[in-house]
Amino acid sequence: MKITEKNFIEQLNRKNEKALDYVLLEYGWIIQTVTRKHLHNLPELQKECVNDVLLAVWEHIESYDSKRSTFKNWLAGVSRFKALDSMRRHLRYSCEESLETTEAFTGVQTDAPFLERELSEETTALLSCLNPSDQTLFIRLFFQEETVQTVAADMGIRTSALYNRISRGRRKIQREYLQNRKERIE
């Protein structure tokens, strides 16, 4: 059977490998673009990430809903999440490896509580430009990794309003960061 634009999703659902080849040929550029965008400084992870995306498409194609979005958008979302997962995994591994190397080299254990406290101070400084409720919001979403739906329900607001607050807060943090960076350079 010839795989086309009209039947490739159905064939992926039937686990036809030729449909996956079709996805790679027709939509591989999306996977590559998104992967490079997020892993631009880690080229050794890019190929592995592309493979992870294709595996995720193969295993989770049934979660694609053509009524909610186009296949391109769905694929870009899957690619983005896999790239971010690869980045997190790499950072976690390199951080653990760095601490182990430091301990082996110096013969003493690093002061993990000191590092956590320093990171906490940096986080507090970064979030200081926000009002207290937005600070709590950012901590819950980005450090405690709660879902947007959970936080919105707890705060008694719609998710769209929460996304607006996140967007405004990010812009405020970015402006503050760029201003502080500019002052340090001068």
Secondary structure, DSSP 8 states (H G I E B T S, - for coil): ----TTTHHHHHHTT-HHHHHHHHHHHHHHHHHHHHHHSTT-HHHHHHHHHHHHHHHHHHGGG--TTTS-HHHHHHHHHHHHHHHHHHHHHHHHHHHHHHHHHHHHSS---HHHHHHHHHHHHHHHHTTS-HHHHHHHIIIIIS---HHHHHHHHT--HHHHHHHHHHHHHHHHHHHHHHHHHHH-
